[in-house]
């Protein structure tokens, strides 16, 4: 330990575009590379917090381009602002769920996670940053709004002059009087997974000849998947594809959906299909699960996990409740009802699950955008979801297809699809939403073909724990037969606007569970386009991505 370093105050000017979205601040990498841009936002984070002097801060990211440079900036600013210890993942790597696990395990004050999640990486692609609180989850709106308020008036930030810290080797060093500890990014997370799942049963599953392909998409989950799947669980070498994190994700688009991971879908539907195909995204918080001949929608996956969680040792006492984002299908609702536990419908954004988890109201959470998780951390967790599926398969000794079909037979099937219109003009997107809001009052009672509108609203959420109100969270059109259409502008992109349209139809009759999804939803899809006048406002004849 050495003496404290002199604090250097750097004059700056405010940027007007630093409002955090549902998952922090995301912009093009070149925006973050502007002089002072990242430092301004980091100082705005620190200026929004109280009581952190002398305490620990966790720092890490998904390894994308600019990750290492950003960490050095943050380390020096954290020293200048008074943190007593900084915990960094080796090479700057921490998956988002692992960062949450480390914050909780180390009882840190909070953490800074560097990621743009499933967005592409590289010098011409995307970068992101967010602050996570001591519980391990994303900062609530009162903090993110305070960060934005500081960012609009900032005139200077604090840093220290010091050599860059060696973040490639495990161990401790000091920057002035502040300890910097470089940790194995996999170890704490790996131990946590071993405490939740029956590794012996899963090892036996692989030993029996069970086969798997897990695509880490050249993103952050590779080291975790190799250590756990191929190491602890005995999956065959080569089970993990694209397992080395690369700054540009190997030119992949690291979003595990049916467009960017179509090769996995094609493999799962082929004669050479393994028993299960899976993937995770750029920062490790999303998942894709496809059995041999059976795609599992994220909404169905959430419901099946909730119905079977008791088969894993960490959840053997049952679950307290289930939470889902509003656009996620109602499949989990019927599971919660049968289990006699609470079901909570929240706005999109994992931060809305935090209060419910902290209060012990729910155990399992999920979003239709390929995110699922539990109370083990305060982020969605892609590898956790895959391990849960492996645990269920090992205990039930059925295939993915058999488990999905049995679930539908018991609970009914929610035909469900999301249509994304990406990088549309912001003006057109805003006009589309404004037009829908004007129609809300007149829609109930209207008949469109075989569909009758029962209700229409702009979803709002009153947090049952802290009483906070979140309004205008997505426009819902609810039909008398239980079908629905939801429209929402996403906050995860960095260019233009993304319109997400969610279409859902419930089918209780097992004899009608084999329809092709888009065909089963055809009437609702056409209606979704006409009611919102999508072509008029976006100029698009079809969505960019269908999942």
C-alpha positions as CSV (number, residue, x, y, z in Angstrom):
1,X,0.0,0.0,0.0
2,X,1.3,3.5,-0.9
3,X,0.2,7.0,0.0
4,X,-3.0,8.4,-1.6
5,X,-2.3,9.9,-5.0
6,X,-3.1,13.6,-5.7
7,X,-6.6,14.0,-7.2
8,X,-6.6,15.5,-10.7
9,X,-9.7,17.6,-11.6
10,X,-10.3,17.6,-15.3
11,X,-12.5,20.3,-16.8
12,X,-15.2,19.0,-19.2
13,X,-18.5,20.0,-20.9
14,X,-21.8,18.2,-20.6
15,X,-23.2,15.9,-23.3
16,X,-26.9,16.0,-23.8
17,X,-27.4,12.3,-24.7
18,X,-26.4,10.4,-21.6
19,X,-29.8,9.3,-20.3
20,X,-29.5,5.6,-19.4
21,X,-32.1,3.2,-20.9
22,X,-33.4,-0.1,-19.5
23,X,-29.9,-1.5,-19.5
24,X,-27.6,1.5,-19.0
25,X,-26.1,3.8,-21.6
26,X,-25.6,2.3,-25.0
27,X,-24.1,4.2,-28.0
28,X,-21.8,3.5,-30.9
29,X,-18.2,2.8,-29.8
30,X,-16.9,5.9,-31.5
31,X,-19.3,8.0,-29.3
32,X,-17.7,6.6,-26.2
33,X,-14.2,7.1,-27.6
34,X,-14.8,10.9,-27.8
35,X,-12.7,12.8,-25.2
36,X,-14.4,12.9,-21.8
37,X,-17.6,11.1,-22.9
38,X,-17.1,7.9,-20.9
39,X,-15.4,9.9,-18.0
40,X,-18.4,12.2,-17.8
41,X,-20.8,9.4,-17.4
42,X,-18.6,7.6,-14.9
43,X,-18.3,10.7,-12.8
44,X,-22.1,11.2,-13.0
45,X,-22.5,7.7,-11.6
46,X,-20.2,8.4,-8.7
47,X,-21.8,11.8,-8.1
48,X,-25.2,10.1,-7.8
49,X,-24.0,7.7,-5.0
50,X,-23.5,8.3,-1.3
51,X,-21.6,6.3,1.3
52,X,-19.1,4.4,-0.9
53,X,-15.9,5.9,0.4
54,X,-13.5,3.1,1.4
55,X,-15.8,0.4,0.0
56,X,-15.5,-2.0,-2.9
57,X,-16.5,-1.5,-6.5
58,X,-16.7,-4.4,-9.0
59,X,-15.6,-3.7,-12.6
60,X,-15.8,-5.9,-15.7
61,X,-17.4,-6.4,-19.0
62,X,-18.1,-8.6,-22.0
63,X,-14.7,-8.1,-23.6
64,X,-15.9,-6.1,-26.5
65,X,-13.8,-3.5,-28.3
66,X,-12.9,-0.6,-26.0
67,X,-13.5,-2.7,-22.9
68,X,-9.9,-2.7,-21.7
69,X,-9.4,1.0,-22.3
70,X,-12.6,1.9,-20.5
71,X,-11.6,-0.2,-17.4
72,X,-8.4,1.8,-17.0
73,X,-10.3,5.0,-17.1
74,X,-12.8,3.7,-14.6
75,X,-10.1,2.4,-12.2
76,X,-8.4,5.7,-12.0
77,X,-11.6,7.6,-11.5
78,X,-12.8,5.2,-8.8
79,X,-9.5,5.8,-7.0
80,X,-9.9,9.5,-7.2
81,X,-13.5,9.4,-6.0
82,X,-12.6,7.4,-2.9
83,X,-13.4,3.7,-3.4
84,X,-11.2,1.6,-1.1
85,X,-11.0,-1.5,-3.2
86,X,-11.7,-2.3,-6.9
87,X,-12.4,-5.9,-7.9
88,X,-11.7,-6.6,-11.6
89,X,-12.3,-9.7,-13.7
90,X,-9.0,-11.0,-15.2
91,X,-8.5,-9.4,-18.7
92,X,-11.5,-7.1,-17.8
93,X,-13.9,-10.0,-18.3
94,X,-17.0,-10.6,-16.3
95,X,-20.3,-11.8,-17.8
96,X,-23.2,-9.7,-16.6
97,X,-24.6,-12.5,-14.4
98,X,-21.1,-13.2,-13.1
99,X,-20.7,-9.5,-12.2
100,X,-23.9,-9.7,-10.2
101,X,-22.7,-12.8,-8.5
102,X,-19.3,-11.2,-7.6
103,X,-21.0,-8.1,-6.3
104,X,-23.2,-10.2,-4.0
105,X,-20.4,-12.6,-3.0
106,X,-17.9,-9.9,-2.2
107,X,-20.6,-7.7,-0.5
108,X,-19.4,-4.8,-2.7
109,X,-21.0,-1.4,-2.7
110,X,-21.8,-1.9,-6.4
111,X,-20.4,-2.5,-9.8
112,X,-19.9,-1.1,-13.2
113,X,-20.6,-3.5,-16.1
114,X,-19.3,-2.7,-19.5
115,X,-21.6,-4.2,-22.1
116,X,-24.0,-3.5,-24.9
117,X,-25.4,-7.0,-24.3
118,X,-26.5,-8.7,-27.6
119,X,-25.5,-5.8,-29.8
120,X,-22.5,-6.2,-32.2
121,X,-19.1,-5.2,-31.0
122,X,-16.2,-3.5,-32.7
123,X,-14.8,-0.1,-33.5
124,X,-17.8,0.7,-35.8
125,X,-20.4,-1.2,-33.6
126,X,-21.7,-0.7,-30.1
127,X,-20.5,-0.2,-26.5
128,X,-22.4,0.2,-23.2
129,X,-22.0,0.9,-19.5
130,X,-24.3,0.5,-16.6
131,X,-24.2,0.7,-12.8
132,X,-25.4,-2.2,-10.6
133,X,-26.3,-1.7,-6.9
134,X,-25.1,-3.7,-3.9
135,X,-27.9,-6.3,-4.4
136,X,-26.2,-7.1,-7.7
137,X,-28.9,-5.8,-10.0
138,X,-29.2,-2.8,-12.4
139,X,-29.7,0.5,-10.7
140,X,-33.3,1.5,-10.2
141,X,-34.8,4.5,-12.0
142,X,-34.2,6.9,-9.1
143,X,-30.5,6.3,-9.5
144,X,-30.4,6.3,-13.3
145,X,-32.4,9.5,-13.4
146,X,-30.0,11.1,-10.9
147,X,-27.1,10.0,-13.1
148,X,-28.8,11.6,-16.1
149,X,-29.4,14.8,-14.1
150,X,-25.7,15.0,-13.2
151,X,-24.6,14.3,-16.7
152,X,-26.5,17.4,-17.9
153,X,-24.6,19.8,-15.6
154,X,-21.2,18.2,-15.2
155,X,-18.3,20.6,-15.5
156,X,-15.4,18.5,-14.2
157,X,-14.5,14.9,-13.2
158,X,-11.9,13.4,-10.9
159,X,-9.1,11.1,-11.8
160,X,-5.5,10.3,-10.8
161,X,-2.3,10.1,-12.8
162,X,-1.0,6.6,-12.6
163,X,0.3,3.8,-14.9
164,X,-2.3,1.4,-16.3
165,X,-3.1,-1.5,-14.0
166,X,-2.1,-5.0,-15.1
167,X,-5.5,-6.7,-15.3
168,X,-4.2,-9.9,-17.0
169,X,-2.8,-11.6,-14.0
170,X,-4.5,-12.6,-10.8
171,X,-3.5,-10.9,-7.6
172,X,-3.5,-7.6,-5.7
173,X,-1.8,-4.3,-6.4
174,X,-2.3,-0.7,-5.2
175,X,-3.1,2.5,-7.0
176,X,-2.1,5.0,-4.4
177,X,-4.0,3.8,-1.2
178,X,-6.7,1.9,-3.2
179,X,-6.4,-1.9,-3.5
180,X,-7.0,-3.3,-7.0
181,X,-7.8,-7.1,-6.9
182,X,-7.8,-9.0,-10.2
183,X,-9.9,-12.2,-9.8
184,X,-10.7,-15.3,-11.8
185,X,-13.9,-14.2,-13.7
186,X,-15.2,-17.8,-13.7
187,X,-14.6,-19.1,-10.2
188,X,-17.3,-17.4,-8.1
189,X,-20.0,-18.0,-10.7
190,X,-18.9,-21.6,-11.2
191,X,-19.2,-22.4,-7.5
192,X,-22.6,-20.8,-7.4
193,X,-23.9,-23.0,-10.2
194,X,-22.5,-26.1,-8.5
195,X,-24.6,-25.1,-5.4
196,X,-27.8,-24.8,-7.4
197,X,-27.8,-27.8,-9.8
198,X,-27.2,-31.5,-9.5
199,X,-23.9,-31.7,-11.3
200,X,-23.7,-35.5,-10.6
201,X,-26.9,-36.1,-12.4
202,X,-25.9,-34.0,-15.3
203,X,-22.5,-35.7,-15.5
204,X,-24.3,-39.0,-15.6
205,X,-26.5,-37.6,-18.4
206,X,-23.5,-36.8,-20.5
207,X,-21.8,-40.1,-19.6
208,X,-24.9,-41.9,-21.0
209,X,-24.2,-40.5,-24.5
210,X,-26.3,-37.3,-24.3
211,X,-25.0,-34.8,-26.8
212,X,-25.0,-31.0,-26.9
213,X,-23.8,-28.0,-28.8
214,X,-23.4,-24.7,-27.0
215,X,-22.5,-21.6,-29.1
216,X,-20.8,-18.9,-27.0
217,X,-20.9,-16.7,-30.1
218,X,-17.2,-15.6,-29.6
219,X,-18.6,-13.7,-26.6
220,X,-18.2,-13.6,-22.8
221,X,-19.8,-16.9,-21.9
222,X,-17.1,-19.1,-23.6
223,X,-14.8,-19.4,-20.6
224,X,-17.7,-20.2,-18.3
225,X,-19.3,-22.7,-20.6
226,X,-16.0,-24.5,-21.2
227,X,-15.2,-24.7,-17.5
228,X,-18.6,-25.9,-16.5
229,X,-19.9,-27.9,-19.4
230,X,-16.7,-29.5,-20.8
231,X,-14.9,-29.4,-17.4
232,X,-17.2,-30.1,-14.5
233,X,-20.0,-31.9,-16.3
234,X,-17.9,-34.0,-18.7
235,X,-19.5,-32.9,-22.0
236,X,-17.4,-33.9,-25.0
237,X,-14.6,-31.6,-26.1
238,X,-16.0,-29.4,-28.8
239,X,-19.4,-29.1,-27.2
240,X,-18.7,-25.4,-26.8
241,X,-18.5,-23.6,-30.1
242,X,-16.9,-20.2,-30.6
243,X,-15.7,-20.3,-27.0
244,X,-13.0,-17.5,-27.1
245,X,-14.2,-14.0,-26.3
246,X,-13.2,-11.6,-29.1
247,X,-13.5,-7.8,-29.2
248,X,-15.7,-7.9,-32.3
249,X,-17.3,-11.3,-31.4
250,X,-15.7,-12.8,-34.5
251,X,-17.9,-10.6,-36.6
252,X,-20.9,-12.5,-35.3
253,X,-24.1,-10.7,-34.2
254,X,-24.1,-12.0,-30.6
255,X,-27.9,-12.3,-30.2
256,X,-29.0,-15.9,-29.8
257,X,-32.2,-15.6,-31.8
258,X,-33.4,-17.6,-34.8
259,X,-31.8,-15.1,-37.3
260,X,-28.3,-14.8,-35.8
261,X,-28.2,-18.3,-34.5
262,X,-30.0,-19.9,-37.4
263,X,-27.2,-22.4,-37.8
264,X,-28.1,-23.9,-34.4
265,X,-31.8,-24.1,-35.4
266,X,-30.8,-25.8,-38.7
267,X,-28.6,-28.3,-36.8
268,X,-31.3,-29.1,-34.2
269,X,-33.8,-29.8,-37.0
270,X,-31.4,-32.0,-39.0
271,X,-30.7,-35.7,-39.0
272,X,-27.4,-34.9,-37.3
273,X,-29.0,-33.1,-34.4
274,X,-27.6,-33.4,-30.9
275,X,-30.0,-33.8,-28.0
276,X,-29.9,-30.1,-27.3
277,X,-28.5,-27.0,-28.9
278,X,-28.1,-23.8,-26.8
279,X,-26.4,-20.4,-27.0
280,X,-25.8,-17.3,-25.0
281,X,-25.3,-13.7,-26.1
282,X,-22.6,-11.0,-25.9
283,X,-22.6,-10.5,-22.2
284,X,-24.0,-13.9,-21.1
285,X,-27.4,-12.9,-19.9
286,X,-29.6,-14.3,-22.7
287,X,-30.2,-17.8,-23.8
288,X,-31.4,-20.0,-26.6
289,X,-32.7,-23.5,-26.1
290,X,-33.5,-25.9,-29.0
291,X,-34.1,-29.6,-28.5
292,X,-33.8,-32.1,-31.3
293,X,-36.7,-31.1,-33.6
294,X,-38.1,-28.7,-31.0
295,X,-37.5,-25.0,-30.6
296,X,-38.4,-23.7,-27.2
297,X,-39.7,-20.1,-27.1
298,X,-38.3,-18.0,-24.3
299,X,-41.8,-17.6,-22.9
300,X,-42.3,-21.3,-22.9
301,X,-38.9,-21.9,-21.4
302,X,-39.7,-19.6,-18.5
303,X,-42.9,-21.5,-17.8
304,X,-41.3,-24.9,-18.1
305,X,-38.4,-23.8,-15.8
306,X,-40.9,-22.5,-13.2
307,X,-42.9,-25.8,-13.4
308,X,-39.8,-27.9,-13.0
309,X,-37.4,-25.8,-10.8
310,X,-38.0,-28.1,-7.8
311,X,-36.0,-30.8,-9.6
312,X,-32.8,-28.8,-9.1
313,X,-31.3,-29.0,-5.5
314,X,-31.2,-25.2,-5.1
315,X,-34.9,-25.0,-5.6
316,X,-36.0,-28.2,-4.1
317,X,-38.2,-26.4,-1.5
318,X,-40.3,-24.9,-4.3
319,X,-40.5,-21.3,-5.6
320,X,-42.0,-18.3,-3.9
321,X,-43.4,-16.8,-7.1
322,X,-42.8,-16.0,-10.8
323,X,-42.3,-12.6,-12.4
324,X,-42.4,-11.9,-16.2
325,X,-42.2,-8.8,-18.3
326,X,-45.5,-7.5,-19.7
327,X,-44.7,-8.5,-23.3
328,X,-43.8,-12.1,-22.3
329,X,-46.5,-14.6,-22.9
330,X,-48.9,-15.7,-20.2
331,X,-47.6,-19.2,-20.2
332,X,-45.9,-18.8,-16.8
333,X,-49.2,-17.4,-15.3
334,X,-50.9,-20.8,-15.5
335,X,-47.9,-22.5,-13.9
336,X,-47.9,-20.0,-11.0
337,X,-51.7,-20.5,-10.6
338,X,-51.3,-24.3,-10.4
339,X,-48.4,-24.0,-8.0
340,X,-50.4,-21.6,-5.8
341,X,-47.7,-18.9,-5.9
342,X,-47.7,-15.3,-7.0
343,X,-47.4,-14.0,-10.5
344,X,-46.1,-10.5,-11.2
345,X,-46.3,-8.6,-14.6
346,X,-43.7,-5.9,-14.8
347,X,-42.4,-3.5,-17.4
348,X,-39.5,-4.7,-19.7
349,X,-36.2,-4.4,-18.0
350,X,-34.6,-6.7,-15.4
351,X,-34.3,-3.9,-12.9
352,X,-38.1,-4.2,-12.3
353,X,-37.6,-7.7,-10.9
354,X,-35.0,-6.6,-8.3
355,X,-37.5,-5.4,-5.6
356,X,-39.6,-8.5,-6.0
357,X,-36.5,-10.7,-5.6
358,X,-35.1,-8.8,-2.7
359,X,-38.5,-8.9,-0.9
360,X,-38.7,-12.7,-1.4
361,X,-41.9,-12.4,-3.5
362,X,-40.5,-14.3,-6.5
363,X,-37.8,-16.9,-7.2
364,X,-38.0,-17.3,-11.0
365,X,-38.1,-14.3,-13.5
366,X,-38.1,-14.1,-17.2
367,X,-38.5,-12.0,-20.4
368,X,-39.6,-12.9,-23.9
369,X,-36.3,-11.5,-25.2
370,X,-34.5,-14.7,-24.3
371,X,-33.8,-13.8,-20.6
372,X,-34.4,-16.0,-17.6
373,X,-33.0,-16.1,-14.1
374,X,-33.7,-16.6,-10.5
375,X,-32.9,-15.2,-7.1
376,X,-29.3,-16.5,-7.2
377,X,-28.2,-13.2,-8.8
378,X,-30.0,-10.0,-9.8
379,X,-29.5,-10.3,-13.6
380,X,-30.9,-12.6,-16.2
381,X,-28.5,-15.5,-16.7
382,X,-28.1,-17.4,-20.0
383,X,-25.9,-20.3,-18.8
384,X,-28.0,-20.7,-15.7
385,X,-31.1,-21.3,-17.9
386,X,-29.2,-23.9,-19.9
387,X,-28.0,-25.7,-16.8
388,X,-31.5,-25.7,-15.5
389,X,-32.7,-27.4,-18.7
390,X,-29.9,-29.9,-18.3
391,X,-30.9,-30.6,-14.7
392,X,-34.6,-31.1,-15.8
393,X,-33.5,-33.4,-18.6
394,X,-31.3,-35.4,-16.3
395,X,-34.0,-36.0,-13.8
396,X,-37.0,-36.4,-16.0
397,X,-35.1,-38.6,-18.5
398,X,-37.2,-37.3,-21.4
399,X,-36.2,-35.3,-24.5
400,X,-36.7,-31.6,-24.9
401,X,-39.6,-32.3,-27.3
402,X,-41.3,-34.7,-24.9
403,X,-41.0,-32.2,-22.0
404,X,-42.4,-29.3,-24.1
405,X,-45.3,-31.3,-25.5
406,X,-46.2,-32.6,-22.1
407,X,-46.2,-29.1,-20.8
408,X,-48.6,-27.9,-23.5
409,X,-50.9,-30.8,-22.9
410,X,-51.1,-29.9,-19.3
411,X,-51.2,-26.1,-19.5
412,X,-52.2,-25.3,-23.1
413,X,-50.0,-23.7,-25.7
414,X,-49.4,-20.0,-26.1
415,X,-48.7,-19.3,-29.8
416,X,-46.3,-16.4,-29.6
417,X,-44.1,-14.3,-31.8
418,X,-42.2,-11.0,-31.8
419,X,-41.8,-8.9,-34.9
420,X,-38.9,-6.4,-34.7
421,X,-38.7,-3.4,-37.0
422,X,-35.1,-2.3,-36.4
423,X,-33.4,1.1,-37.1
424,X,-36.6,2.8,-38.3
425,X,-36.8,6.6,-38.3
426,X,-37.4,7.9,-34.8
427,X,-39.9,10.4,-36.0
428,X,-42.0,7.6,-37.7
429,X,-41.8,5.4,-34.6
430,X,-43.0,8.2,-32.3
431,X,-45.8,9.0,-34.7
432,X,-46.9,5.4,-34.8
433,X,-47.0,5.2,-31.0
434,X,-48.8,8.6,-30.7
435,X,-51.4,7.4,-33.2
436,X,-52.0,4.2,-31.2
437,X,-52.5,6.2,-28.0
438,X,-55.1,8.3,-29.7
439,X,-57.0,5.1,-30.7
440,X,-57.0,3.4,-27.2
441,X,-60.2,4.8,-25.9
442,X,-62.2,3.8,-29.1
443,X,-60.8,0.3,-29.5
444,X,-62.7,-1.7,-26.8
445,X,-65.8,-3.3,-28.3
446,X,-64.6,-3.1,-31.9
447,X,-64.7,-6.3,-34.0
448,X,-62.0,-7.2,-36.4
449,X,-62.8,-10.5,-38.2
450,X,-63.2,-13.1,-35.6
451,X,-61.6,-10.9,-32.9
452,X,-63.3,-8.6,-30.5
453,X,-61.3,-6.0,-28.6
454,X,-62.0,-6.4,-24.8
455,X,-59.6,-3.8,-23.6
456,X,-56.7,-1.5,-24.7
457,X,-54.3,0.5,-22.6
458,X,-50.8,1.9,-22.2
459,X,-49.3,-0.4,-19.6
460,X,-48.3,1.1,-16.3
461,X,-46.8,-0.6,-13.3
462,X,-47.1,0.3,-9.6
463,X,-44.2,-1.4,-7.8
464,X,-45.7,-3.3,-4.9
465,X,-42.6,-3.0,-2.9
466,X,-41.5,0.7,-3.1
467,X,-44.7,2.2,-4.6
468,X,-42.9,3.7,-7.6
469,X,-45.0,4.2,-10.7
470,X,-43.8,3.4,-14.2
471,X,-46.0,4.6,-17.0
472,X,-46.2,4.3,-20.8
473,X,-44.5,0.9,-20.8
474,X,-46.1,-0.6,-23.9
475,X,-49.5,-0.4,-25.7
476,X,-51.7,-3.4,-25.2
477,X,-54.7,-4.5,-27.3
478,X,-56.4,-7.4,-25.4
479,X,-59.0,-9.5,-27.2
480,X,-62.0,-11.4,-25.7
481,X,-60.5,-14.8,-26.6
482,X,-57.3,-14.1,-24.6
483,X,-55.3,-13.1,-27.6
484,X,-53.3,-9.9,-27.5
485,X,-51.1,-7.5,-29.5
486,X,-48.4,-5.4,-27.7
487,X,-46.4,-2.6,-29.3
488,X,-43.3,-1.2,-27.6
489,X,-40.3,0.9,-28.6
490,X,-37.1,-0.7,-27.5
491,X,-34.4,1.1,-25.6
492,X,-31.6,-1.4,-26.4
493,X,-30.5,-0.2,-29.9
494,X,-28.0,2.6,-30.7
495,X,-29.4,3.7,-34.2
496,X,-32.8,5.1,-34.9
497,X,-35.7,3.3,-33.1
498,X,-36.7,-0.4,-32.9
499,X,-40.4,-1.2,-32.9
500,X,-41.3,-4.5,-31.3
501,X,-44.7,-6.0,-31.9
502,X,-45.7,-9.0,-29.8
503,X,-48.5,-11.3,-30.9
504,X,-50.0,-14.0,-28.7
505,X,-52.8,-16.5,-29.0
506,X,-53.7,-19.1,-26.4
507,X,-54.7,-22.5,-27.6
508,X,-55.9,-25.0,-24.9
509,X,-56.8,-27.8,-27.3
510,X,-53.9,-30.4,-27.6
511,X,-55.3,-31.3,-31.1
512,X,-54.3,-27.8,-32.3
513,X,-50.8,-27.7,-30.8
514,X,-49.0,-28.6,-34.0
515,X,-49.8,-25.5,-36.1
516,X,-46.9,-23.5,-37.5
517,X,-46.6,-20.4,-35.3
518,X,-46.8,-17.7,-37.9
519,X,-49.8,-19.4,-39.5
520,X,-51.5,-19.8,-36.2
521,X,-51.1,-16.0,-35.6
522,X,-51.8,-14.9,-39.2
523,X,-55.0,-13.0,-38.4
524,X,-53.4,-11.2,-35.4
525,X,-50.3,-10.4,-37.4
526,X,-52.3,-8.7,-40.2
527,X,-54.4,-6.9,-37.7
528,X,-51.3,-5.7,-35.8
529,X,-50.0,-4.1,-39.0
530,X,-53.3,-2.4,-39.9
531,X,-54.3,-1.0,-36.5
532,X,-50.8,0.6,-36.0
533,X,-50.4,1.6,-39.7
534,X,-46.9,0.1,-39.5
535,X,-46.2,0.4,-43.3
536,X,-47.3,4.1,-43.3
537,X,-45.1,5.1,-40.3
538,X,-42.0,2.9,-40.9
539,X,-42.0,2.4,-44.7
540,X,-41.4,-1.3,-44.0
541,X,-43.4,-4.1,-45.6
542,X,-42.0,-6.7,-43.2
543,X,-40.2,-6.9,-39.9
544,X,-36.4,-7.1,-39.8
545,X,-36.4,-10.0,-37.4
546,X,-39.1,-12.5,-36.4
547,X,-38.6,-14.6,-33.3
